[in-house]
């Protein structure tokens, strides 16, 4: 009994599947058998792989609206769409030929292609899971602290992930503004994105010291390329970055610094949100360069700092207009004219409000000690206004 082309295709794929680029190999085989270009998309329309010169974006626009197993046309291209999984929830592949007639591909071969792609994607995803697990486990081990005498055992493992042995690194703590808990898909996407940018990274979502499930910890090299990659990914996130370190026994200290810097970033986010200035821009705070006032504030426990801040500002409770005027005044460098311009009021009105504030606080707003205390307590709001003006 003769073996069908579809079964022979599956047997050949299983027998000859390479160690590298398995998905590319399978797509090439499908393309040759079908004598057609092929494009493979995930459920969101992101391109997973393609062979040939067909217009992939136009193919996806057609496939997204097409029936799960159908033929059609995209301009001069005849196409056949196959969506796999419930409602196409796994992947979609499109075969396309530049011809006036419909794509003529045997249904059995299309089904076999579906099976082969499903199998290879399963292998790839399994590899991604193992890679993410091994990556996270190494950072979790470093979190506990590596004695200097055992450091030589762990640098080779970092080298496996692309780091240069004994070179400087940074620890990063990040959190999405909406409190989203990062899942396996998020971890894989970040690892892939960093790899594409040539940035080594260790990433963990559940370190022992994490303040919440939405917090992510990472370790990256200290360099212009890695810092630029990090800055490009702060939209709608609060990030804290440690000072550069080069010894693995310093990872716990670097984690603490990154956590404190993250606390400052969250404070700035809250201040911007209070002034309706969030804008999705993100907040990144570098522990090594943060102002002394921020450093002092983040070193205090959150509850103690909040209690002391409330005590300083308690006389302004119920006087929201005066409190806002005070913040604008401090952000404007004590310049009455600039306050009047920003608040759209007369300069004499500003002076009157400042006089009332002084009465309530029981001190003069040209007193260096009072100004220092107010700058410490209102620092995030002052900085938010200055950045908005800038």
C-alpha positions in Angstrom: 0.0 0.0 0.0 1.5 3.4 -1.1 2.2 5.9 1.6 0.3 9.2 1.1 2.2 12.4 0.5 0.9 13.8 3.8 2.0 10.8 5.9 5.4 10.7 4.1 5.8 14.4 4.9 5.1 13.8 8.7 7.5 10.8 8.7 10.3 12.8 7.0 9.8 15.7 9.4 10.1 13.5 12.5 13.1 11.7 11.0 15.0 14.8 9.9 14.0 17.5 12.4 17.2 19.5 13.1 18.4 20.6 16.5 18.2 24.3 15.5 15.4 26.4 13.8 13.0 23.6 13.8 10.0 25.8 13.0 11.9 27.3 10.0 12.6 23.8 8.8 9.0 22.7 9.0 7.8 25.8 7.2 10.3 25.3 4.4 9.1 21.8 3.9 5.5 22.8 3.8 6.3 25.6 1.4 8.1 23.2 -1.0 5.3 20.6 -0.9 2.5 23.1 -1.4 4.6 25.1 -3.9 3.4 28.3 -2.1 4.6 31.0 0.2 3.7 30.5 3.8 3.2 32.8 6.8 2.6 31.6 10.4 0.9 33.9 12.9 0.1 33.6 16.6 -3.4 34.3 18.0 -2.6 38.1 18.2 -1.3 38.3 14.6 2.4 38.5 15.5 4.5 36.8 12.8 6.1 33.5 14.0 7.7 32.6 10.7 7.5 33.0 7.0 8.8 31.5 3.7 8.5 33.3 0.4 7.8 36.9 -0.5 4.1 37.1 0.1 2.7 40.4 1.8 2.5 39.0 5.4 0.6 42.0 6.9 -2.0 41.8 4.2 -2.2 38.1 4.6 -2.9 38.5 8.4 -5.6 41.2 7.8 -7.3 38.7 5.5 -6.8 35.7 7.7 -8.1 37.5 10.8 -11.5 37.8 9.2 -11.5 34.5 7.2 -13.2 31.3 8.1 -10.9 28.8 10.0 -10.3 26.7 6.9 -10.9 28.7 3.8 -9.6 30.0 0.5 -9.7 33.5 -0.9 -7.7 36.3 -2.5 -5.4 39.1 -1.3 -4.7 41.3 -4.4 -2.9 39.1 -6.9 -2.4 36.4 -4.4 -4.6 33.3 -4.0 -4.6 32.2 -0.3 -5.6 29.3 1.8 -6.1 30.0 5.6 -5.9 27.4 8.3 -6.6 28.4 11.9 -5.7 25.8 14.6 -7.3 25.4 18.0 -10.6 26.6 19.3 -11.5 29.8 17.3 -8.0 29.9 16.0 -6.6 30.4 19.5 -3.3 28.7 18.9 -1.9 29.8 15.5 -2.9 30.6 12.0 -1.0 29.7 8.8 -1.6 31.0 5.4 -0.5 29.5 2.1 -0.2 32.0 -0.8 0.5 31.8 -4.5 0.6 34.5 -7.1 -2.0 33.0 -9.5 -5.4 33.5 -10.9 -6.8 30.2 -9.6 -7.3 29.1 -6.0 -4.5 27.5 -4.0 -4.7 23.8 -4.8 -3.4 22.0 -1.7 -4.7 18.6 -0.6 -6.7 18.7 2.6 -4.7 15.8 4.0 -1.5 17.8 3.5 -2.9 20.9 5.2 -3.9 18.7 8.2 -0.5 17.2 8.3 1.1 20.7 8.2 -1.2 21.6 11.1 0.1 18.6 13.1 3.8 19.3 12.3 3.5 23.0 13.2 1.6 22.2 16.5 4.3 19.7 17.4 7.2 22.0 16.7 5.6 24.9 18.6 5.2 22.6 21.5 8.9 21.8 21.4 9.8 25.5 21.2 7.5 26.4 24.0 8.9 23.6 26.2 12.4 24.9 25.5 11.2 28.4 26.4 9.8 27.2 29.7 13.0 25.4 30.6 15.1 28.4 29.7 12.9 30.8 31.8 13.0 28.3 34.7 16.8 27.9 34.6 17.2 31.7 34.2 15.0 32.5 37.2 16.5 29.8 39.4 20.0 31.3 39.0 18.8 34.8 40.0 16.9 33.2 43.0 20.2 31.6 44.1 22.1 34.8 43.7 19.4 36.6 45.8 20.5 34.5 48.8 24.1 35.7 48.5 27.1 33.8 47.2 30.2 33.8 49.4 33.3 35.2 47.7 35.0 31.8 48.1 32.3 30.2 45.9 31.9 33.0 43.3 34.1 31.1 40.8 31.4 28.4 40.6 28.6 30.8 39.5 30.2 33.1 37.0 30.4 30.3 34.4 26.6 29.9 34.8 26.2 33.6 34.2 28.5 33.3 31.1 26.1 30.7 29.8 23.4 33.4 29.7 25.7 35.9 27.9 27.3 37.8 30.8 31.0 38.5 30.8 32.7 37.0 33.9 33.5 39.5 36.7 32.1 42.4 34.7 29.8 45.0 36.4 26.1 44.4 36.6 22.9 46.1 37.7 19.9 44.8 39.6 16.5 46.1 38.4 13.2 46.0 40.2 10.1 46.8 38.1 6.3 46.9 38.3 3.5 47.6 35.9 1.4 50.6 36.9 -1.8 48.5 36.6 -0.5 45.9 39.0 -0.5 43.1 36.3 1.0 39.9 37.6 3.6 38.8 35.0 2.9 35.3 33.5 5.1 32.9 31.6 4.3 34.6 28.3 5.6 37.9 29.7 8.8 36.4 30.9 9.4 34.7 27.5 8.7 37.9 25.7 11.2 39.9 27.8 13.9 37.2 27.4 13.3 37.2 23.7 13.3 41.0 23.5 16.6 41.3 25.4 18.2 38.5 23.3 17.2 40.3 20.1 18.9 43.5 21.5 22.0 41.6 22.5 21.4 42.3 26.2 22.1 39.4 28.7 19.5 39.2 31.4 18.4 37.1 34.4 14.7 37.5 35.2 12.6 36.3 38.1 9.0 37.1 39.0 8.8 35.5 42.5 11.9 36.3 44.5 11.5 35.7 48.3 11.9 39.4 48.9 9.4 40.6 46.3 7.0 43.1 47.8 4.1 41.9 45.7 3.3 39.4 42.9 3.4 42.1 40.3 7.1 43.0 41.0 9.8 41.7 38.6 13.5 41.4 39.5 16.2 41.3 36.9 20.0 41.4 36.6 21.6 43.0 33.5 25.1 44.1 32.5 26.1 47.7 33.4 26.7 49.3 30.0 25.3 51.9 27.6 23.5 49.2 25.5 21.8 47.5 28.4 20.8 50.9 29.9 19.4 52.1 26.6 17.4 48.9 26.2 16.0 49.3 29.8 15.0 53.0 29.1 13.2 51.9 26.0 10.9 49.6 28.1 9.7 51.7 30.9 6.4 52.9 29.5 3.7 52.5 32.2 6.1 50.9 34.6 8.1 52.0 37.7 11.7 50.8 37.6 14.4 51.0 40.3 18.1 50.4 39.4 20.9 49.6 41.7 24.5 51.0 41.7 26.9 48.9 39.5 28.4 45.9 41.2 30.9 43.3 40.1 31.0 40.8 42.9 28.2 38.2 43.3 28.3 38.4 47.1 27.0 42.0 46.5 23.8 40.9 44.8 21.7 41.1 48.0 22.8 44.6 48.6 22.1 45.6 45.0 18.7 44.1 45.3 18.0 46.3 48.3 19.2 49.4 46.5 17.0 48.6 43.5 14.0 48.0 45.7 14.5 51.4 47.4 14.9 53.1 44.0 11.7 51.4 42.9 9.9 52.8 46.0 11.0 56.3 44.9 9.8 55.6 41.3 6.4 54.5 42.7 6.3 57.7 44.7 6.9 59.8 41.6 4.2 57.8 39.7 1.7 58.5 42.5 2.6 62.2 42.5 2.2 62.5 38.7 -1.1 60.6 38.9 -2.3 63.0 41.6 -1.5 65.9 39.2 -3.2 64.0 36.3 0.2 63.9 34.5 0.8 60.1 34.3 0.9 60.1 30.5 2.2 56.5 30.3 5.8 57.7 30.2 7.1 55.5 33.0 9.4 56.2 35.9 13.0 55.0 36.2 15.1 55.9 39.3 18.8 55.1 39.5 19.9 54.6 43.1 23.4 55.9 42.4 22.2 59.3 41.1 19.0 60.0 43.1 18.8 63.3 45.0 19.8 63.2 48.7 16.2 64.0 49.7 14.9 60.9 47.8 17.7 58.8 49.3 16.8 59.9 52.9 13.1 59.4 52.2 13.5 55.9 50.8 15.8 54.7 53.6 13.0 55.4 56.1 10.3 52.8 56.5 7.2 53.5 54.5 4.8 53.9 57.5 7.2 56.0 59.5 7.8 58.4 56.5 4.0 58.7 55.9 3.4 59.5 59.6 6.0 62.2 59.7 4.9 63.6 56.4 1.3 63.8 57.6 2.5 65.6 60.7 4.4 68.2 58.7 1.5 68.9 56.4 -1.3 68.4 58.9 -1.9 72.2 59.2 -2.9 72.3 55.5 -5.5 69.6 55.9 -8.7 70.8 54.3 -6.9 73.6 52.4 -6.3 71.8 49.1 -5.9 75.0 47.2 -3.2 76.3 49.6 -1.4 72.9 49.5 -1.3 72.9 45.7 -0.1 76.5 45.6 2.7 75.5 48.0 3.8 72.7 45.7 3.7 74.9 42.7 5.7 77.6 44.6 8.4 75.1 45.5 8.5 73.6 42.0 8.9 77.1 40.6 12.0 77.9 42.6 10.1 80.3 44.9 9.2 82.5 42.0 5.9 84.2 42.6 5.5 85.3 38.9 5.9 81.8 37.6 3.3 80.5 40.2 0.9 83.2 39.1 1.4 82.3 35.4 0.9 78.5 36.0 -2.2 78.9 38.2 -3.7 81.7 36.1 -4.0 84.1 39.1 -2.7 87.5 40.0 0.7 87.6 41.7 -0.9 89.4 44.7 -3.2 86.4 45.1 -0.2 84.1 45.2 1.4 86.3 47.9 -1.8 86.2 49.9 -2.0 82.4 49.7 1.7 82.1 50.7 1.1 84.3 53.7 -1.8 82.1 54.8 0.4 79.0 54.4 3.1 80.6 56.6 0.5 81.3 59.2 -0.8 77.7 59.2 2.7 76.1 59.2 4.0 78.5 61.8 7.1 79.4 59.9 8.5 81.5 57.1 8.8 80.1 53.6 12.3 81.7 53.3 13.5 79.6 56.3 16.1 77.1 55.0 15.1 74.5 57.6 11.4 74.7 56.9 12.1 74.6 53.1 14.3 71.6 53.5 11.6 69.8 55.4 8.9 70.7 52.9 11.2 69.7 50.0 11.7 66.3 51.6 8.0 65.7 52.2 6.7 67.1 48.9 9.7 66.0 46.8 7.9 63.7 44.4 5.1 66.2 43.7 7.6 69.0 43.2 9.7 66.9 40.8 6.5 65.8 38.9 5.6 69.5 38.3 9.1 70.4 37.2 9.2 67.5 34.7 5.9 68.5 33.3 7.1 72.0 32.8 10.3 70.7 31.2 
